[in-house]
Amino acid sequence: MQKLRVTPIGTCRIHNPLRQASTKFPIALERAGIYGFTHTSGEALQMLRYLAGEKSFDERAKAVIFRPDRAEGADSAPAGWTPADLQIVEISSAKNISVGEDSVQVNYLYRQFADFFSSSARTQQYWSLVKRGDRAALRDFLRGEATYNILKTDDRVLLLNLRMEQQDFASIKSDMAEIVERTGRDAVLFVTHVDARTADGSFIPARKRVIQWVKLAAGQLDVPCFDPTAAMTDFGQERALERGGLDLTHFTPAFADRVYAEMHREHIGQLMESKPGLDRESEALGRQQMLADSIDALMRFDDFIVGTRRLHSALRAEPGAGPLLELRGKGLAHLGDFEGAIRDLEPLEQAASLSPEGRVALVEAYTATEQWQAALALAEILLGDEYENAAIYACAATSAERIGRIDAAIGFWKQAFRLDHSDLNAALHALTLLAQLGRSDQLDTWRDEVLENSVGGSDGAFDLARWSVDHRDDGMFAKVFLSLASADADSAERQLETALSVGMFEASAVGVRSLSENQVELPAATRARIAALAGEASADRLEKEDFASAYLLSNASVALKPNRAAKVTHRRAERHYRDRIREAYRAARFEDVITAWQDAGNALVQLGDAARLAAMSYHKLGQNEEALDLLLGMNARQPEDPVTLRWIGRTSALLGRFELAYPSYRELLDSADPAAERFRDEAERFFAGADRRALRLLRVMMVEGQLSEALTLIDAIRPHFTDTGRLQVEIDRVARLLRQRLRDVESGLAEEDERERTLALLLRLAPDDPAILRRMALEFMRQQRFEDAIAPWTRLNQLVPDTESTLRNLERCRVLAARQSKQRAGQSPAFAQ
């Protein structure tokens, strides 16, 4: 029997519904030559030109055009391609990114250059320069980024030459017209994005505009167009979209079936009627899917045991029912019967009828049973379909590592950590592999990213601490020691002993000091033993005249648990450095002062006289940034000391750091300390011209888009500014710029990553603004950061009590945050409750 030949061009929002429907309806998917997902009309047209043999690609750009599992070795489209009976073309974006004559796929771009785009601030700056078209500024920016400099030459050239174009209606319509010309008017169906609402019930303006343009252009071209929005509304957004309706781009399997059913009813069915001899769809499969969905809901949200019994009863009646077999397979994977899961799920995958959730369960089962090739192949298909989570990346990384694809494994481990910054185990795997390969530049860059982003998770903390000892990585050990001690104090004690035995004295001291600074709760005996270890090591270092280590270790020991032996060592080391610094300063040997200061790891900041001499030495050597850092450390310990305040004011004024100079000089003027009187004239001279200079700097910051820095300056000078009216004008200007930036994000003119940063800046201006608090909470929800969303919802409820939507969203975030916590604790994401 014949089947309707259909070619999908778009994203998972049409590929998945058609894939699922192909097992139930007389449809043959023709995907030969479909090299990846597309979003814009330009990308869709490029796909058709490629299929027709009219388009080739620059080899250097293929990795950001072809899906990851097809980029390597991709050459040309199948020979003799002709349009299928129906081309379904989705257009979901107007943001076209290109290099040379090739449109690239933004998600593939981000995956190919995951290290470079791992920083949201770097990403925002990069796209800002690309959109401005300022090649010189872009080149200067890129040359200053370590993650760019370690790339291969071709990759650096590609990033330097990317362009971004915001398509207008005329451009989209022109592309659609050529698509119609190539396929035939009766052989194309355009599909729009879904006009989903954000958590506060509002629409995304840029998405709504593109949907309207595509529908309008289709109408003017007299070709059919399907908008899934009405089906989503009828189905319910929480059921239709992933993560309870908060993921505004991915359909649930159940809604994917509904999408196809609507396309079939409105368009495809009519085309089938004109094709005699086609198979007819199976009503049995539809009934089985509905039964599986109801049992799935029972198992997830009500009674797992009752649901399981009902599932087995249904399978006894219909042992070959695909939807029921998939549900059982996911359940078996969740329970750890991976062999049983493979028996149920593998035939469904081979028949192209397994849902994305079922594929995740199968990947996990393959990984657990050490079927590395199969696990990696299926994981890469899922990632190519833009279906990703930390568990998939971890499975892909493990499998790639076991079969020797080390570069791929490194990339997968990095992505697993980026999706869950508490997963130190993933971070460790990437570090270990980079160290084994001897890639020092990449190792340093990744280490810095881990240190910057880790959020104190205990998973992998022991192994990461051991790694840092093995590699003598002081910074890593100092950071991870706190996480390890919080989770397993006994292990932390053993690792500290090992670190001290290999000479990691400064890292050990910083780690021990962090326990007291963060008020980590430790058993009394463990606290005493750790303090004793540091104290004994400090005494040993003092005997060996290693005064720096002796000073740092004794300082940390006393801070954790005061003890006489460590105090004695501390005083002796302290006296050594004070005498050494005084002698060098009197002899004007300022470099020697700095050397002595740095030997002690800057811990001498509590020695007011020695610290001040070190700051003066930095200043005399023209190193005012270093002098200022030291002075601020001194001020943190003695915030009212007039001499320190005077030098902070003078040094920060020299550096244009008015956010520091203003409060320092104002404290001098307000000080009741007689010693401050001799600095009064200097402070008054500063304020005589400071307002004018600060306003000039503030305007420069706004012109250059440095709005965060501008707010920092405003926060510092506002309490001391003379002409409050003039300052308020500039504050209002900053607020307008921030609101405009927010509008640019919503309209698609700025990157979505910019939304959270902009809202955070607006909250600095107005921390109790209910509208901004609400938008920040919703932004966290959009990112599925439900734990972070709880705080702004809670504050909003305090300001505007008992609002129904606030209470509902607050409770929803608590439930979803708890669910995420369970998943991170090891539950299978394919079958999480």
N, C-alpha and C positions, 0 to 999 in steps of 0.2 A: 504494500500500500504506500501511496505517496505521502510526503510530508511537506509542509510549507517551509521553504528555505528562508531563514531570517539571519541578518547580520546585525549584531549590536555594536553601536559606536557611542561610547559614553563611559559612565562610571559603574560602580557596583549597584547603583540604583536601577539600572536596567539589566545589567548582566545577571545579577542574582535572581530577579523575578523570572527572566527567560530561562535561566538554567533550571530552576525548580519546575517551571511549566513544561519544559521539554520532556519530562518523564510522564506527563499526564495528558499532554495535547499533541496533535500531529504536527510537531515543530522540529525542524532540523537546524540547529545553530551552526552557521558557517562563520567560524572564527579564525580560519587559516589566514595568516597575514595581519590579524588584529594584534598590534604590537604592544598595546597597553590601554589604559584608561585615558579618556579625554574629557575636558571640561568646557572649553570655549568653542565657538563656531569655527575659529581659525584652526584649532587642533583637529576638529572633526573633518573639515575640508582637507587638511593635510593628510589625514588617514585615507580618505578616498583617492586622493592623488597618488599616494603610495601604493594602494591596492591596484590601481590602474597601471602601475609601472611608470608613472610620470614623475615620481619624486624619489630622490635618494637623499641620504643624510651624511653630514660630516661625521666621520668616524669618532671624532673627539666628543661629539654631542650625544652619541647613541645611549650612553648610560643614563641620560636625563630625559630621554624620549621613549625608549623601550622599557617595558616593565622589567624588574631585576632578573627574573628567570628567563628572559628572552634577549637581553641586551648583548650578552656575550655571543659572538658568532652570528648575530643578526645581519642579514645581507640585503635581501630583496624580497618583495612580495611574491606569492605564488604566481607562476606564469599563467597567462590566459584568464585572468580573473574577469568575471562578469558580475554585474549586480545580482543579488539574490531576489527572491520574490518580494521581500520587504526589508528595507534598511530602517532600523529604529535608531534615531540620532538624538541623543540627549545634549542639550546646551544648558549649562548650569552656572557659567561665570562669564564675565566680560573682561577679566584681567588676563591679558595675553602676554606671556613671557617668551622671549625668543633670543636666539643667538645666530647671527648671520641670517640665513634664509629659513631656519628651522624653528618652529614653535616647540617649546620644551614643556614637560609636565612638572608642575611645581612640587608635587609630593615626591616624585622620583628625584628631583633636584635636592630636596631636603634630605632624602635618604642617602644619596650619593655623597653629599658633603655634610654629613651629620655632625661631625666635629665642629665645623665652621658655624653651622646654624644652631648649635646647642645653646648658645647665649642669646637670649631674647634682645638684650641691648645691642649686641653686635649685629643681629639680624635686622633690627629696626634701622640702625645707622646705614647698613649696607643698602637696603632697599630705598632709603631716603636719597642716597647719592645716585643710585641707578635711575630713579625717577627724574632726578634733576638733570641727568645726562652730563654731569660734570666728571669727565673721564680723569682729569688730572687729580681732582680731589679724591675720586674713588681709588686711583692707583696709590696715592699717598696713604689713604686709610688702610688699604689691604696690606701694603708693605709693613705696616706696623702691627699686624695680627699674626701671632705665631701659628695659629691653625691654618692660615693661608700660606705661609712661607714653607711649611713642610709638605705641601701638596706637590704633585708632579707638575711639570711645566705646562702640559696641555690643560690640566685642570685649573691652573692659575689663569691661563689665557681665557678659558671659558668664563670663569667668574668675573673677570675684568670686562668681558664683552657682552654680558647679558643686557637685554633691554626689556622694559615693561611698558605696555601700552594698554590704556583703559579704553576698550572698544565702546563706540557709541551705537545708536540704533541703526544708522545707515550702514556701518561696517558689518554688524551682525546680519542685517537683512541681505547684504550683498553676498556674504558667505553662504547663507541659506539658499539664495537663488541659484548659486553655482552647484550646491549639493543637489537641489531638485533637478537641475539640468543634467547632472551626471546619473542620477538614479531613475529618473522618470517620476512624473507627478503621482502616479498611482502606486509607486513602490517605495514610498518614504513616509515615515511617521516621526514627527519631531516630538520630543518629550522635554518638559521643563523641570527645574528643581521643585522641591516641595516647599510651599510657603509656610513653614513651621513658625510657631510663636516661641519667643524666649520664655524663660520661667516666669516673667512678669506679665505675660500675655501680649507683648508687643512683637511687631514684625521686624525683620532685618531689612532696612531700606534698600540696600544694594541688591539683595537677592530678589526682593519684590519687583524692583525695576527691571531686572533681567528677565524675570518670568513674564512680565507684561510685554516687554519688547519682543520676546520670542513668539508669544501668542499673536501679537499684532502683526509681526512680519509674516507668520504662517497664514494668517487671514488674508493679507494683501497678496500673498503668493498663491492663494487658493489651494493649500495643502493641509492635511490634517495635523493636529497638534494635541497632545495629551498632557494635562496638568494634574498631577496626583494629589493636589491639595484638598479637593473636595472629598476624595476617598479617605485621606488621612483624617480629616475632620469627622467624617462619619464613623470611622474605625476607632477614633480616639487617639490623640497624639501620644499619650503615655503607653499605649499598646503598640502603636505604629512605629515608633522610633526607639532606638536602643537607649539603654540606661533610663528607662522610665520616661521617655520623651525628652530628656535633656540633651541627648546627642542628636543634633539637628541635621545630621548628614547621612546616618546609616539606618536602613529599614530593618525591622525585626523580620525573621523568616515568615511569620504569619502574615504580616502586612505585605511582604514581597509577593505572596500568593494573591493577596487582594489586589495589588497593583496590576498584576497580569490579568486577573479576572476582569478588571475595569477596562484595560486596553483591549482585551478580547471582545468584550461586549460592545464597546464603542467603535472599534476599528478592525482588529485582526479577524474576528469572527466573520465580518462581512466579506473580507478578502478571501477567507476560506470557502465561503459559499460560492464564490466565483471559480473555485478550483475543484472540479469534480474528482472523485476518487480519493480524497484525503481521508486518513484515519479520523475517527472521532474521539474526543476526550473521554477519559475513564471517570465516570462518576464515583466509582469505588475508591479511587485514590483520594478524591476530595473528601469523601466521608471518613476515610481512615485518618486523614490529616486533622480533621476537626476532632475526632476521638482522641488522637494523640495530644492535641493542644489542651483538651480538657483534663486529661490525666496528668499532663505536665504541670498545669496550674495547681492541681491537687497535691502533687508531690512537692512542689516548690513552696507553696504558701499555706498549706493546710496540714495534711497528714501524710508523711512520706511512706509509712508502712501501708496504709490503706491504698494510696495511689499505686504503690508497687504491686500489690495484689491485684488491683484492677488491671494493671498493665499486663501481667502474666495471664490473666483470664482472657483478655482481648487477643493476645498472641496465640493462645490455644485455639481460639476460634478462627484466626487468620494468621497462621504462622509466617507467611511471607510478606506481611504488610510493611512496606518500607518505612512510613512514618513511625510506626510502633517499634520497629527494630531499631531505628535511630534513637528513640527515647530510651529504650532498654540499654543500648550501647553507651549512651552518655551516663546513665545511672551506674553501669558497671565500672566505667572509668572513674567516676566519683568515689565509688566504694573500694577501688584498688584492684578490681579484677580486670587487668588490662588485656589479658589474652582473650577473655570473653568479649570485651569491648571491641577488640579488633575483629573478631568473628562476625559481630553484628554490623560494624560500621564500614569495614573495608569493601564489601560487595556494593554497598550503597555509593561509596566514593567512586568505584570503578564504573558504576552506572550513571555517574554524574547527577545523583539525586540527593547528595548529602548537604545539609545546610552548613553555613559557616560555624555555628556552634558545634555541630557534629564533627566538623573538620578539626576544630580545636581539641575536642576530646580524643580524636584519633591521633593527632600529633602527640599529645601527652602519652597515649598508650604506646605508640611506636617508640617514644623516647624511653619510657619506663622499661620496655622489653628489649632495649638496645638495638632496635632496628633503625640504625642511624641514617642510612640513605633515604629510607621511606619517610622518616620524620622530617628530615631537612627539606626534601622535595616538596612535601605538603605544606610545611611551614612557609617556604618561599612563595608558594602559590597564594596562601592566605595574605602574606605581606604584600605581594604584588597586587592583590585585590584590595589593598589599603584596609585590611582588617588586622589590627595589631593590638597587643597588650604585652605586659611584661612577661607573662607566662609563655607566650608564643616565642618571644625573642630568646628567653632562657632555653627553651627546647631547641630552637634553631642553633643557638650558640653551642650547647652541649654536643649536638649531633655534628656540627661542622668541625668542632675541635677533635672529635673522636675519629673522623675520617680524613683529617689532615688539612682541612681548608681553614688554615689558621687566621688569615686576614679576615675572612668572612666571620669567623668566630669572634674575633676582637670587636668587629662592628656590631654584632648582635649583642654581646655582653654589654657594650657601652649603651646601646639603646634600652636594654633591660633596666640598667641603673637610671637612665634618664627618665624612664616612666615611673620609677619608684626609688626615690633618693634614699630610702631607708635600707635598700638592698645592697649592703656593703659586700656581700658575697659576689654579686655580679661585677662590682667595681674591682674587686680583687682579681677575678679571673682575667679581666682585661689587662690589669697591671702586670700580672704574672706572665702572660703571653708576650706582651711588649718587651718585658725584661729578657725573656728567653730569646727573642729575636734580636736583641741588642739595639733596638730603635730608641735611642736616648731622647731625641727631640720629641717624638710622639709620647714617650713615657712621661716626660716632664709636663707636657701639655695636658695629658689625661690625669696625671696626679693632681695638678692644680685644679682641674675641673671637679675632681672628686672632693678635694679639700674644701672647695668653695660651696659645693652643693649638698654634701652629705648632711642628713638631718638627725644624726644620732641614733640610727637604728642599731640594734644589737645583732641582727642577722649577719654573720660573717665577721663580727668585730674581732673575735679571737684570732682567726686566720689572718685578718688584715694587720693586726698588731704583730703577729709573728712574721708576716711578710716585711713589715717595716723594720723589724729588728734584723732580719736576714739581709736586707738591702741597706741597712744603716740609714734609713730615711727618718731623720729626726722630726721633720714637720708632720709626717703622717703618723708617727708613733704618738706624738704629743696630742694630736687631735683624737685619734681612735682610742687612746687610753681611757679617756673620760667615758666613752660609750661602753667600753668593756667593763670598767669598774662599776658602772651603773647596773649592768646586767649580770655580771659574774665577778664578784670582788676577789674570790680566791684565784681565778685565772689571771686577773689583773695583777695580783701580787706576784705570781710566778713570772709573768711577762716582764714586770718591772725588774725583778731579780736578774732575768736574762739580759735585758737591755743594759743594766748597770755593768754586768760582767763583760760586755763587749765594748764598753766605753761610751755609751750613749748618755752622757751625763746631763747635758743641757736638755735633751728631749725628756729624760726621766724627770728632771726637776720641773719642767713646764707641765708635764702630765700630772705629777703629784700636786703641784700648786693648783691645777684646775679643779681638783677634788674639793679643796676648801673654798675656792672662789665660787663654785657652782653648788656648794652645800650638799654634796652627794651624801646620801645616807649610807653608812657602812657599819657593819658590826664593829663593836668597840675593839675587839681583839684584832680584827683585820686592819682597822685604822691605825692602831698602835704599831702593828708589824710593818705596815707600809711606811709610816713615819720613821720607824727605826731603820729600815733599809736605806732610806734617803739620808738619815743622819749618820749612819755608819759609813756610807759611801763618801759623805762630805768630809768626815774626819780623815779618811784615807787619802782623799785628794789634797787636803791641806798638808798632810805629811809629805806628799810628793810635790808640794809647792805649786799645785794646780789651783791657784786661788779663785779663778773664775768658777770652776765646777764646784769647789768647796762652798763658795758664796751662794750659788744658785740652789744647790741641794740642801744646804742648811736652812736657807730661807724657806724652801718648800716644806721641809720637815717640821719646822716650828709652826708654820701656818696651819698644817694639818693637825698636829697634836704637839703642843708645847712640851719641850723636854730640855733638860739642863745641858746635856752633851752637845746637842745641835746649836743651842744658844751660844755656847762658848766658841764653837767653830765659826759661827756666824760673825761674832764680834771680832775675832782675829782676822778673818778674811776682809771684813769691812774696813778695819784699820789699815790693812795693807793697801787697799785701793784708794782710800782717802789720802794717805801720805803720798802715794805715787802720783796722783792727779795734782795735788797741791804743788809738789816739787816741779813737775813738768810745766805747770801753768806759770809759776814764778819765773821759770827760765824761758818763758815764751816759746816753749816747744809744744805748740798747739796740736800738731799731728800726734805727738806722744800722748797727749791728754785723750784724744779721740781713741787711740789704740787701747789705752787702759779702760776706757769706758766700754768699748765694744767687746773687750775680753770678758767682761762680766755680763755680757748679754743684755745690757741696758737695765739690769735689775737694780743698779745703784741709784735709781731715780728717787728712792726714799731718802737718800743722803743729800739733804738740801744743798749744802755748800759744794760738795763734789759735783753734783748734778748741774748746779748753776755754772760752775767753771767749765764743764763739758759743753754746755749750751753756748757760753761765751766763746769757747774755742771754735765751735762750728761757725758761729757768726763771724769771727775774725778771719776764718778761712773762706768766707763767702758762701757757706753751705747753710743758707737760711731755712730751707725746708726742713733739714735735719734738726736745726736748732729749735724750730717751732714744734716739731714732734716731741722733742725732749721736754720742752717747757710745758707742753700740754700734759705730759705725764706727771710732771712735778705739780702742776696745778690740781690734778685729780686727787693728789694726796694732801696738798695744803692749799685749798681753794681760795683762801683769803690772804695769802702772802703777797704783800705789795710789790716786792722786787720781781717776783715771778710774773705778776699781772702786768707790770710795766714792760717787761721784756716780751711778753706775749703780744701786748698792744703794738709795740714798736716793730717787732719782726713781722707780724701779720699785716701791718699797714704797708711795710716795704714790699710784701708779696701780693698786695691787693686783696688780702683775705679779710674784707671788712666784717664778715660774719663773726670773726673772732676779735678783731680790733675794737669794734663798738662795745661789746659787753665788758671787755677787759678794762678799757679806759674808763667806762662808766662806773665800774666797781671801785676803781681807784678814787674817783671823785666822791663817791658815796661812802668811802671807807672811814671808819672812826679811828683807825690805827695811825698814830702820829708819824710812823715811818712812811705813810702814803703822801704826806704833805709835800715832800720834796719832789714828787712827780706830778703835782697838780698842774703846774704851768704847761708841762708837756701834754697832758691830757686835754687841757682847754685849747691848746693850739690845734690838736687833732680835730676836735669837734668843730672848730671854726670853719674848716673847709670840708669836713667829712661827708656831710649830707649831699653836697653837690657832686663829689667824686663817686659816692655810692650810687646815686641815681644814674650817673653816666654809665657806670659798670652794669647796673641793672638793665638798662636799655640795650646795651651790647649783648648781654646774655639773651634777651628776648629775641633780638634780631637773629642770633645764631641758633635759636631753638633750644637753649640750655635752660629749660623751664624748671627743672629740678634744682639746679644751682641757684636760679633766681629766687625760688621759694626759700631755700636755705638762707640766702642773704636777707630776704624780707623778714623771716622769723627772727634773725639776730638783730636787725636794726630797728624793727618796729617799736620796741619798748623805749628806745633812746632817741628816736627821730624827732627833730624840732618841728618841722613843717609837716604835720600829719596829713594835711589835705593833699599836698603834692605826692606824698607816698601812697595814699589811697588811690590816686589816679593810676599809678603804676601797678598797684595790686589788682585793680579792676581790669587793667590791660592784660595781666598775666592770666586772670580767670577767663577772660574772653578767648585768649589764645588756647587755653586748655579745653574750653568747650568746643572751639572750632576743631581742635585735634580730635575730640571725641566724635564730632559729626563726620570728620573725614574717615574715621574708622568705620562708622556705621554705613557710610556711603561707598566703602570699598576703596577710597583714595589713600588710606593708610593701612598698615598691617594690623591684623587682629591682635597681635601680641601687644600693640600699643595701648589697647583699651584698659587693661589692668593698671599699667603704669600711670596713665592719665587720670584714672579715677583715684588712685592713691595720692596723686599730687593735689587733686581737688579736695580730697579729705584733709590734707594738710592745711588748706586754706579755711575749710569749714568742716571740722571733724564731726559735728553733730547735725549736718545737713541730711534730713531724712531721705531726700531724693537720691543723693550721692551714695549714702549708706546702702540703700536698696539696690542701686545699680551695681555696687561692688559685690554685694552678696550674690546677686544673680550672675555676675561674671564668674565668681568662684564656682557656682553651680554649673555654669556652662562648661567650665573646665573639669567638671567632676571632682573638684576639690571641696568636698562637702564638709570636712572638718574645719577648713578655713572659713567656710561660709557661715558657720554657727555664730562666730563673734559679731559680725555686722548685723545679722538678723536679731541677735540678742540685744544689741545696743539700740536698734531701731524699735524693738518692742518696749524698751525702757522709755524712749522718747515719745512714741505714739502707742500707748498700751492697747493690747487686746484687739489689734486689727486682724481680721480673719485670715487674709492672705499671708501676713507676716507669721502668725502662729502656725499656719499650715506648712509654710516653707521651712520654718525652724524645725518642726517635728520631722519633716521629710529629710532634712539634712542630717539630723541625728540618726535616723534609721539607716540612711544610705552610707553615712560615715562608718557606722557599726558594721555594715555589710562589707564595705571595703576593707575594714580591719580584719574581718574573718578571712577574706580572700588572701590578704597579705600573709596571714598566719598559715596558709598552706591549703585552703580549700580549692577544689577544682573550679576555675572560672566558667567552665562549660556547664556546671551543674550547681552553682552556688545558690544557697537558699536566700 
